[in-house]
Amino acid sequence: MTATSPKQNQDLLELRNLGMASVNILRAVGINTYGDLAQVGAVATYQRIKARGIHVSKVMLYALQGALMDVHWNDLSPALKAQLVAEAENTQAAAEA
């Protein structure tokens, strides 16, 4: 039996960067806890949102990563932001091919 970290079950509203509107979007794509977000990852979660036809900006991608790291999205390094965008774009391009 494995122990579950309390953070794994942490409610999304308790996470940095996520307000009620973002949490409602996340729940609509099957992300209900920190553990769900951590397992799926910021980029794949962002892609799920976009695939549902929900219009969100890159800030949502940054906010998801920031929530995982417990930092404000604007404090993510420019390099990390660029990496996230590149991963999201590559994933999108592969899905459309």
C-alpha positions as CSV (number, residue, x, y, z in Angstrom):
1,M,0.0,0.0,0.0
2,T,1.4,3.4,-0.9
3,A,0.9,6.5,1.1
4,T,-0.8,9.4,-0.7
5,S,0.8,12.8,-0.2
6,P,-1.7,15.3,1.2
7,K,-0.9,17.6,-1.7
8,Q,-2.1,15.0,-4.2
9,N,-5.6,15.4,-3.0
10,Q,-5.4,19.2,-2.6
11,D,-8.4,21.0,-4.0
12,L,-7.6,23.0,-7.1
13,L,-9.0,26.2,-5.5
14,E,-6.2,26.0,-2.9
15,L,-3.5,26.1,-5.6
16,R,-1.7,29.3,-6.6
17,N,-2.9,30.9,-9.9
18,L,-6.3,29.1,-10.1
19,G,-9.5,30.9,-9.4
20,M,-13.1,29.6,-9.8
21,A,-13.3,30.1,-13.5
22,S,-10.1,28.2,-14.1
23,V,-11.1,25.4,-11.7
24,N,-14.4,25.0,-13.5
25,I,-12.6,24.6,-16.8
26,L,-10.2,22.1,-15.2
27,R,-13.1,20.1,-13.8
28,A,-14.7,20.1,-17.2
29,V,-11.7,18.3,-18.6
30,G,-11.4,15.8,-15.8
31,I,-8.8,17.6,-13.6
32,N,-10.2,17.7,-10.0
33,T,-7.2,17.7,-7.7
34,Y,-3.5,18.7,-7.6
35,G,-2.7,15.0,-8.1
36,D,-4.8,14.9,-11.3
37,L,-3.0,18.0,-12.6
38,A,0.4,16.6,-11.6
39,Q,-0.3,13.3,-13.3
40,V,-1.5,14.8,-16.6
41,G,0.9,17.7,-16.6
42,A,0.4,21.3,-17.5
43,V,0.9,21.0,-21.3
44,A,-1.5,18.0,-21.7
45,T,-4.1,19.7,-19.5
46,Y,-3.8,22.8,-21.6
47,Q,-4.3,20.7,-24.7
48,R,-7.4,19.0,-23.2
49,I,-8.8,22.5,-22.6
50,K,-8.1,23.6,-26.2
51,A,-9.5,20.3,-27.6
52,R,-12.8,21.0,-25.9
53,G,-13.0,24.3,-27.8
54,I,-12.5,26.4,-24.7
55,H,-10.6,29.6,-25.6
56,V,-7.8,30.2,-23.2
57,S,-4.6,32.1,-23.7
58,K,-1.0,31.0,-23.0
59,V,-1.4,32.5,-19.5
60,M,-3.6,29.4,-18.7
61,L,-0.6,27.2,-19.6
62,Y,1.7,29.3,-17.4
63,A,-0.9,29.3,-14.6
64,L,-1.1,25.5,-14.7
65,Q,2.7,25.1,-14.5
66,G,2.9,27.7,-11.8
67,A,0.2,25.8,-9.8
68,L,2.3,22.7,-10.0
69,M,5.4,24.5,-8.9
70,D,3.6,26.7,-6.3
71,V,4.8,29.9,-7.9
72,H,3.0,32.8,-9.5
73,W,2.8,32.3,-13.3
74,N,4.5,35.6,-14.0
75,D,7.5,34.4,-11.9
76,L,8.2,31.5,-14.3
77,S,11.4,32.1,-16.2
78,P,11.1,33.2,-19.9
79,A,12.9,30.0,-20.8
80,L,10.4,27.8,-19.1
81,K,7.5,29.8,-20.6
82,A,9.1,29.3,-24.1
83,Q,9.6,25.6,-23.4
84,L,5.9,25.2,-22.4
85,V,4.7,27.0,-25.5
86,A,7.0,24.9,-27.7
87,E,5.8,21.7,-26.1
88,A,2.1,22.7,-26.5
89,E,2.6,23.7,-30.2
90,N,4.5,20.5,-31.0
91,T,1.8,18.5,-29.3
92,Q,-0.8,20.3,-31.3
93,A,1.0,19.9,-34.6
94,A,1.5,16.2,-34.0
95,A,-2.2,15.8,-33.2
96,E,-3.2,17.5,-36.4
97,A,-0.7,15.5,-38.6
